[in-house]
């Protein structure tokens, strides 16, 4: 408040104010307007607002007999005159002010509007930072530039660009708009790589500052340039860019709405001026096609006398007057008086000739503001309505391409569904769809006349070669090393990089810079960090792509697979006559043999009483059991010679044996064909659970990984610098194993025998080339690496450097892990199934034989207690051992005897019919 009072004390001129005591229906309602009438927007707005004033007053009943009067103040592009004009309107009891034209003045005058409760409406001061929370009496009647920047950011994403240059004036509107663009791009992993700031539009008198900034941009990487300025500055920018050769192929220029305003108002442009902007993309606030708009456009030439064409800001100027008129109507219809009162804070200020008391507070200002923001009408721009946050309903933009001697529309952007070639109003009834597959624009003619979308960047044209950092390795020099201690480098990684560079569609001047002293391997984390700090433009070499590095740089597509593995000393196991026993563990062999005997015993129990093959002397029966059990495996028809229960048991056992046999065969084949190695180290789990010392390569990320991820104590780790140190440390027991990346280990195993990889790789990664974050060169190099892989050239480079072996595969370097023995845990289900079948068969057979025994041996007299149990058991065992045919014959004789005793022969003819038939059968 104090700053406002100070401002007023210096600015307000003496004079007599008129305070309206107000009648319910004043004869005239004053509305102020602050524009520079010598500017494009000022000229168009003045004509449009006067037309709107006439249209409102043409119907006396609209305001109930009151007249709307627009009082224009020509600010002449002067901030000082803009402030004077606003204060003059406060003296003349204006209910609202249209303007100011610029955001700089909007920030200043909004404080006065807040204090005196006079709404300010602007369709040109569209600064995103003009918040209704800070400036409640400031209303933007056109879409905020926040939506304009969202549209531009979405276009940049659509065409696949990641870096842009912003060229703008150093004023609130331009500066805050570019800040909003930066925020929008950041959310899309894009950025403004350079901000070229120009002096205020009103003070630029020569192109010197523009030429200086364009020259800087010429030497930069990005070729996508956003021009957010005013018509005067914008024309100068493109004229100078044309002279500097910056309107040629490869450049992308996107101009904000200032350019479409210029085209609409002064079309067609002179040939020289249109030539300077061919290929440029620009945007225009979208207004719906309607009869109102067509009719107003038809009137425009008469209204303007042909001095200036109608642009979109003329449409918004017309609608802004109608917004105020409708709010005045609502206020008057509510039977409220339009009254103004003195500000006690100002009248208390005395001294000098300033008449501060003439500044009046609009008593109905808050109510009038509420009617403004609740406006809902159909205007020449389309539906006019404010959302709760004061933004305009359904903001949208036309996307324009300057071609030939004019321009063409290539699509639309709307806050509802993004980029499309369909007018936004036809999409509002459908659910929003912002997916990338739903974003479309028509083809563009770019600067230079090409229809191919520019890449959007080039290598900086500043005469400097790219500085490529290369690790100066002390070991494993097949990957990268200096040649005879010179600055020249070669190796597998270097050959891959050079081959990829040749596939790029543009030359890349570069030089390799060694990092490290060559006496020991350098720290790779420091090397990669030098890319993020700008010491190197890229890093090439055996650089592992790991989490802590991708946070600070961008990597290319991996050109070789990698990952940490464990290597240890091993001994061969194939040189033994008992190698055939290794597929199964000892418990597995024991259980398998036991089940052969169990199955044989079960079959003997089931078949002993009914099958002659299972009778005879004990030795013969043992031989039969073993022979029958084993022969079933090879002669599946053997089960046809046994009973049903025995057949079921044998079939299940045959199924189990077939599965076990196939597994054994496969495992034995693997053992005999793949080199089998033995070592107490089985993999990374062995290292984690033991206290043995572990080696790692100097400079490798393996050290930090084992400490941070595997929780291996640092005291257990031993740094090793070369393959020879690897072999020596493993052979003399200095370390039990070494953890390193797979490419290094493969190269080590190709030279030193008696070692092998134990277990599998416990991390998965690859090697790539590192570039600064968001570097487009990283993307192009990734594409080139994929091309090398598809053509087979990448494999040829690998064979040149890495395909060598002195060990004839004796070290097992081609085997990821030992063949695992098959244990009982893999087959216990099968054995359980077989055991259950045997148990059920024995249970059925036991109940059957007990039943037959009870029926055949009914006691005729009560035995003594002492001999009862022993006699019964003895009799049962004898019965069990007796062949079933003999039991049946004995049972038959017994039944015949019982019949003959019960029915003597002479009475045979008197036997019942059923007994006679039975006797015949006997």
MITORTOR-24431 format. One record per residue (C-alpha): residue in one letter; x, y, z. Coordinates in steps of 0.1 Angstrom, whole numbers, plus 2048, in hexadecimal, padded with zeros to 3 digits. Each point is the difference from the previous one (the first is absolute). Layout:
AXYZ;...
//
This chain:
X800800800;X81C818809;X8107FC7DD;X7DE8097F0;X7FD81F815;X82380B7F7;X7FA7F97DB;X7DF814802;X81281E811;X8188037E4;X7E97F97E3;X7DD80E807;X7FC8237F2;X7EB81A811;X7DC8037F4;X7DC7FF80A;X7F17DD801;X7DC7F87FB;X7F17E9819;X7DF7F17F4;X7E77FE81C;X7EF7EA7E7;X7DE7F97F5;X7F37DD7FB;X8028067DA;X81C8177F7;X7FE8117DE;X8247F67F7;X8167E380D;X8258087FB;X8197E57F6;X8258097FB;X8177F17E7;X827803800;X8117F77DF;X81C80C7EB;X7ED80C7E1;X8207FF7EB;X8047DB806;X7F07E47EC;X7EC7F381D;X7F682380A;X7F38097DE;X7EC7E07FC;X7F3802824;X7F58247FD;X7EB7F87E1;X7F17E180F;X7F7810821;X7EF81E7EF;X7EC7E77EB;X7F57ED81F;X7F7821812;X7EA8097E3;X7F07DE7FF;X7F8800825;X7F18237FE;X7ED7F87E1;X7E57F0815;X7F681981B;X7EC7E6813;X81F7EA806;X80D81681C;X7DE80E809;X8078227F1;X82480380B;X81C8057E8;X8227EF800;X81D8177F9;X8237F47F8;X81A81A809;X8217F97EE;X82180B80D;X81D7FF7E8;X81E7F3814;X8178047E2;X8137E080D;X80A81481E;X7FD7F1823;X7FE82280F;X7E380A7EA;X7EF7DF808;X800808825;X7F48237FA;X7E47F37EB;X7F57E781A;X7FF81B81B;X7EC8177EA;X7E67E57FC;X7FF7FC826;X7F7825801;X7E47FD7E6;X7EE7E4813;X8077E57E7;X7F17DF80A;X81B7EC7ED;X81F8047EC;X8097EC7E1;X8257FB7FF;X81C806805;X8107F47E1;X81F7F1810;X8067EA81D;X81A81880F;X7E481A805;X7E77E580A;X8167F781E;X80282580A;X7DD80B7FA;X7F07E2810;X80B80C822;X7EC8207FA;X7E27EC7F3;X8017EB81F;X80081F817;X7E58137EE;X7EB7E07F8;X7FF8077DA;X8027E17EA;X81A8007E5;X7FB7E97E2;X81C7F97E7;X8017EA7E1;X8258087F8;X8117FF822;X8007DA803;X81D7FB817;X7FB7DE812;X80C80F821;X7E3819802;X7EE7EA81A;X7DD80980B;X80B7F8823;X81981C800;X7EC8177E9;X7DB7F8805;X7F481E7EC;X8147F77E1;X7EE7EA7E7;X8107F17E1;X7E57FE7E5;X8157EB7E8;X8127DF807;X81F804816;X8227FB7F1;X8037E2816;X7EB7ED7E7;X81480E7E3;X8207F2810;X7EF7DE806;X7F87FF7DB;X8248087F5;X80E7E6819;X7E87E67F2;X80B8087DC;X8257FC80B;X7F87DE80E;X7EC7F67E2;X81E8067E8;X8197EF818;X81581E809;X810803822;X813821800;X7F48227F6;X80C824801;X7E981C80C;X8038227F1;X7EB81B811;X7FE82480D;X809807824;X7DD80980C;X7E87F0818;X7EA7F07E5;X81C7F17EC;X8167F681D;X7E47EF814;X7F37EF7E1;X8227F07F9;X8027F6824;X7DF7EE7FC;X80D7EF7E0;X81F7F4813;X7E97F081B;X7EB7EF7E5;X81F7F37EE;X80F7F3820;X7E27EA805;X8077F07DE;X8267FB806;X80781D7E9;X811821808;X8098237F5;X8257FE7FB;X8058267FA;X7EB81F807;X80881C7E9;X7F3820811;X7FA81F7EB;X7F982480C;X7DC80C804;X7ED8027DF;X7FB826805;X825807803;X80F7EC7E4;X80B8187E5;X81A7EC7EE;X8057DB7F9;X8227FF811;X7F47ED81F;X7EC7E87EA;X81E7F97EA;X8167F981E;X7E77E780F;X7FA7EF7DE;X8257FC7FB;X8037EE822;X7E37E97F7;X8117F77DF;X81D7F1813;X7EA7EB817;X7F37DD7FE;X7DB806800;X7EF80A7DF;X7DC80480F;X7FA825807;X7E280D812;X7F98257F9;X7E981081B;X8008257FA;X7EC81C7EF;X7F98077DB;X81B81C7FE;X81C7EB80F;X7F47E07EF;X80380F7DD;X82380C808;X80A7DD80D;X7F67EE7E0;X80F81A7E9;X8227FC811;X7FD7DA802;X7FA7FF7DB;X8208147FA;X8147E9817;X7F47E17ED;X7EB7F481D;X7E07FB7EC;X8107E27ED;X7FB7DB803;X8067F2823;X7F181D814;X7DF7FF811;X7EF821809;X7E0802815;X7F1823805;X7E5807819;X7DF8127F9;X8108217F6;X8087F37DE;X7DD7F57F7;X7F382280C;X8188107E7;X7F67E87E4;X7DB805806;X802826802;X8188077E3;X7FB7E37E9;X80E7FB7E6;X82280B80C;X81980E7E8;X8157E47EE;X820809813;X7EF7FE821;X7ED7DF7F9;X8217F17F3;X810806821;X7E77EB813;X7FA7E37E8;X7FF7DF812;X7F880F822;X7E67F1817;X7EA818813;X7E07FF814;X7DF813802;X7E67FF81B;X7E47EA7F2;X7DE8107FC;X7E27EB7F5;X7F18057DE;X7DE811805;X7E78177F0;X80981B819;X8257FE7F7;X7F98017DA;X7E981D803;X819814815;X81B7F77E7;X7EA80D7E4;X7FC821812;X825804807;X80C8107E0;X7E681B804;X808805825;X8258037FA;X7FE8127DE;X8197E67F4;X81C80D816;X8067DF813;X7F37DC7FD;X7EC7EF81B;X8147E9817;X7F67EA81D;X80781B819;X7E68167EF;X7E67E4806;X80A7FE825;X7FE826803;X7DD8007F3;X7F57E4817;X81181181E;X7EA81E7FC;X7E17E97FF;X80C7EF820;X801821811;X7DE80A7F1;X7EF7E180C;X810804823;X7F2824801;X7DE7F37F6;X8017E681C;X80B81A819;X7E48187F6;X7E67E57FE;X8097F7824;X7F482380A;X82380980C;X80B8247FD;X8218087EF;X81181681A;X82380B808;X80E80B822;X81F81180C;X81D7EC80D;X80780A823;X8257F57FD;X8048197E3;X7EC81E80E;X8157FE820;X81F8087EB;X806825800;X81A8167F2;X80B80B7DD;X7E88067E3;X7F77DB7FB;X7DA7FB801;X8017DB80C;X7DD80380E;X7F38007DC;X8077DB7FD;X7E07ED808;X7F97DD80C;X7E67EE7EB;X7E77F581B;X7F17E57EB;X8217F57F3;X8017DD810;X7DC7F97F5;X80780D7DD;X8207EA7FF;X7EA7E2809;X7E88077E4;X81E8027E8;X80F7DE809;X7DD7F07FF;X7FB80B7DC;X7F47E57E9;X7F980B7DC;X8067F87DC;X8178197F1;X8138057DF;X81C7EB80F;X7E87E4809;X7F37F5822;X80C81981B;X8027F3823;X81880181D;X80A7E2814;X804801826;X8258087FC;X7F781D7E9;X80E7EF7E1;X7EC8007E0;X7EA7E37F6;X80F7E77E7;X8218127F7;X80D7F57DD;X81880C7E5;X8037FD7DA;X8227F47F5;X80C8137E1;X81C7F87E7;X80E81D7EB;X8037F37DC;X8048117DE;X7F1822801;X7E87F981C;X7F97E681A;X7ED7DF806;X7F07F181F;X8107DE809;X7EA7F981F;X7F480A822;X8097FE824;X7E67FF81C;X8037FC825;X7E77E47FC;X8117E87E8;X82180E7F6;X80B8017DB;X7E77F77E5;X7F68087DD;X7DC80280A;X7F182080E;X8007FE826;X7DA808803;X7F97DE7EF;X8147EE81B;X7F2810820;X7E37E8800;X8187E2801;X8167F581E;X8228107FF;X81B7EB7F0;X82480D804;X8117E07F6;X81D8047E7;X7EE7EB7E6;X7E4819800;X81681E7F9;X80080B7DC;X80B81E7EA;X8018047DA;X8218007EE;X81681F805;X8168137E7;X81F808815;X81A81C7FA;X8137F87E0;X7E17F17F0;X8057DD80D;X7E37EA80C;X8167EA815;X7FE808825;X82180F80B;X8157EE81A;X7FF820815;X824801809;X8237FF7F2;X8227FE80E;X80B82280D;X80F8147E3;X81B810815;X81F7F07F1;X8057E981E;X8037DB7FE;X7EC7EA818;X8177F681D;X7FA7DB805;X80D7F2821;X8117DE7FD;X80C7EB81E;X8257FB7FF;X7FF7DB80B;X81D7ED810;X7F07DE7F9;X7E87EF7E8;X80D8177E5;X7ED7EE7E5;X7E2815809;X8118227FF;X82480C804;X8198197F3;X8177F57E4;X8237FD80C;X7FB81B81A;X7F581A7E7;X7E08147FF;X7F27E97E5;X7E87E680D;X7F27DF7F3;X7ED7E280C;X7DE7EF7FE;X7ED81D80F;X81181A7E9;X7F97EB7E1;X7DB7FE809;X7FF826806;X8118087DF;X7EA7E87ED;X7E181080F;X80C8247F9;X8037F77DB;X7DB7F67FF;X7F482280C;X7F18177E4;X81881C80A;X825804808;X80B800824;X822810805;X80F7F1820;X8207F9812;X8087E681B;X80D80B821;X8107E6817;X7F47FF824;X8197F0819;X8257FB802;X8007DD7F0;X8117F181E;X7E07F5810;X7DC8007F4;X7EE821805;X7E1805815;X7E37FD7E8;X7E8813816;X81781E7FF;X8037FC7DA;X7DA8007FB;X7FC81D818;X8178157E9;X7E57FE7E5;X7E680F817;X81881C80B;X8098097DC;X8247F4801;X7F87E77E4;X7E68027E5;X7FD7DA802;X8117E180E;X8097E27EB;X80D7DF80D;X7F67E2815;X7E7815814;X7E67EB813;X7DD80E800;X7F7800825;X7E7812815;X81681B810;X80D80A7DE;X7DF8037EC;X7F581A81A;X81A8197F2;X8057F67DB;X7EE7F07E3;X80D7DF7F3;X7FD7F27DD;X7F17DE7F8;X8187E680F;X8197F37E6;X8097E1815;X7EE7ED81C;X810800822;X7F97F8824;X8137F581F;X80B7DC802;X8157EB818;X8207EF7F3;X8137E6814;X81A7E57FD;X7F27DE7F5;X80A7DB7FB;X7F27E97E6;X7E87E4809;X7FD7EC7E0;X8207EC804;X7F17E3815;X7F07DE7F8;X7E4809818;X7F481E7EC;X7DF7ED7F8;X7F6803825;X801826801;X7DD8077F1;X7F07F5821;X809809824;X8087E3818;X7DD803811;X7F07FE7DE;X8137E07F7;X7F77F1822;X7DB8077FE;X7FE7F47DC;X8117DF809;X7EA7FC81F;X7E18057EB;X80B7E47E8;X8017E981E;X7DF80D80E;X7EE7FC7DF;X80E7DD7FD;X7F47F7823;X7DD80E7FA;X7FD7EC7DF;X80B7E1812;X7E680581C;X7E58057E6;X80A7E37E9;X80E7E6818;X7E07ED805;X7F48017DC;X81E8017E9;X8177E27FC;X81D8177F6;X80180D824;X8007DF811;X81C7E7808;X81F801815;X809822810;X81E8057E9;X7EB7FB7E2;X7E681880C;X81A81B808;X80E7FD7DD;X7DD8017F1;X7F8820813;X81F8127F4;X7FE7F37DD;X7DB8097FD;X80482380E;X81E8097EA;X7F37EF7E0;X7DF814803;X81481F7F7;X80C7F17DF;X7E37E87F8;X7E0813807;X7EB7E07F8;X80B7F0820;X7E3810813;X7E87EB7EC;X80B7E0813;X7F580D822;X7E0807811;X7EC8217FD;X80E80F820;X8237F67F6;X7FA80F7DD;X7F682180F;X81F802816;X8177F77E4;X7F18197E8;X80481C819;X8247F5807;X8077FE7DB;X7F48247FD;X81780B81C;X81D7EE7F2;X7FC80E7DD;X80082480E;X81F7FA815;X8127EE7E4;X7F981D7E7;X80D81981A;X81F7EB807;X8077FD7DA;X7FD8257FA;X81680881E;X81A7E67F7;X80180D7DC;X80682380D;X81C7F4817;X8127ED7E5;X7FD81C7E6;X80581F815;X820806813;X7F87F9825;X814814819;X8027FF825;X80581C819;X7F5808824;X7F38217F2;X7DD7FB7F0;X7F78247FA;X7FA821811;X7EC7F081C;X81F7ED80A;X813821803;X7E5811814;X7FE7E3819;X8257FB805;X81C81680E;X8197F97E3;X81281D7EF;X7F280C7DE;X8138127E4;X7F381B7EA;X80F8157E4;X80E822808;X7E981C7F5;X7E27E87FB;X7DE80780F;X8017DC80E;X81080D820;X7E3817809;X7E77E77F5;X80D7E5817;X80181881D;X7DF8117FB;X7EA7E57F1;X8107DF80C;X80B80C822;X8237F27FD;X818810818;X8198177F0;X81C7EE813;X7F97E17EB;X8058117DF;X8227FF7EE;X8078187E3;X8107EF7E2;X80E8137E2;X8067E77E3;X7F67DD7F3;X8227F380C;X7F880C823;X7DF7EF7FE;X8107DE7F8;X81B80481B;X7E880A81B;X7E87E37F8;X81D7E67FE;X811809820;X7E0805814;X803825805;X7DB8027F6;X7E77E47FD;X7EE8107E3;X7FF81F7EA;X7E18157F8;X8028137DF;X7EC8087E1;X7FA7E57E7;X81480E7E3;X81F804816;X7FC7DC80D;X7FB7F27DE;X8218107F4;X8117F3820;X7F47DD7FB;X80B8007DB;X82480580C;X8037EE822;X7F57DC804;X7F47EE81F;X7E581A809;X7DB8037F9;X7E1814806;X7ED7F381E;X7DA804800;X7EE8197EB;X8048267FB;X7EF81081E;X7FC8227EF;X7F58097DD;X80D81F7EE;X81480A7E2;X81B8187F4;X7F78207EE;X80E8227F7;X7F881D818;X7F38227F5;X7F281E813;X7DC7FE80B;X7E78057E4;X81B8007E5;X7F17F87DE;X8217F17F6;X7F97E3819;X7E07F87ED;X8108007DE;X81E7EB80C;X7E77E780F;X7F07FD7DE;X8227FB7EF;X8097E5819;X7E07ED7F8;X8098037DB;X8237F1807;X7EF7E3812;X7E77FA7E4;X81A7FF7E5;X8177E9814;X81C81A801;X7FF801826;X8067DA801;X81E8047E9;X81081A816;X7FB7E981E;X8107E37EE;X81E8167F6;X808809824;X7F07E7818;X7FE7DE7EE;X8207EF80B;X8087E3817;X81F7EE80C;X7EE7E6815;X7ED7EC7E6;X7E1803816;X8117ED81C;X7F781B819;X7DB7FE7FA;X7FE8247F8;X7E27F97E9;X7EC7F081C;X7EC816817;X7FD7E781C;X8077DC809;X7E67E57F7;X7EB7FD81F;X7FB7DD80E;X7DD7F2801;X7F67FB824;X7E37EF812;X7EE822802;X7FA7FE7DB;X7EE7DE801;X7F17FB822;X7DD8057F2;X8057E37E8;X80D7EA81C;X7E380A816;X7E77F77E5;X8107DE7FB;X8017FA825;X7DB808805;X7F77E97E3;X8147E4811;X7EF807822;X7DD7FF7F1;X8077E07ED;X80E7EF81F;X7E280D815;X7E77F17E7;X8127E07FE;X8047FD826;X7DA804805;X7F97E77E5;X8177E580E;X7F4806824;X7DC7FC7F5;X8087DF7ED;X8147F481E;X7E3806818;X7E77EF7EA;X8177E17FB;X80C7FB824;X7E2802817;X80A7F1822;X7EC7E080A;X80A801824;X80B81B819;X826800801;X814806820;X80A824806;X8257F8800;X8007F17DD;X7E48147EF;X81581D7F3;X81F7EC7F5;X7EB7E57EF;X7EB81A7ED;X81F8137F4;X8117E07F6;X7E27F47ED;X7FC8237EF;X8248007F5;X7FD7DD7F2;X7E080A7EF;X81181F7F2;X81D7EB7F2;X7E87E67F1;X7F98037DB;X7DD80C7F9;X7F87E27E9;X8087E881C;X7EB814818;X7E37FE7E8;X8037DA7FC;X8017FB825;X7E2817804;X7ED7EB7E6;X8077DF811;X7F480F821;X7E080C7F1;X7FA7DE7F0;X8067EF821;X7E7817812;X7E57F97E6;X8057DA802;X7FD801826;X7E18157FF;X7EF7EE7E3;X8097DB7FC;X8017F17DD;X7DF7EC801;X7EE820807;X8108107E2;X7E17FF7EC;X7ED81281C;X81981D801;X7F38227F6;X80680A7DD;X81B819808;X8157E6814;X7FD7E77E4;X80E8197E7;X81C809818;X8097DC804;X8037FB7DB;X81781E7FE;X8157F181C;
//
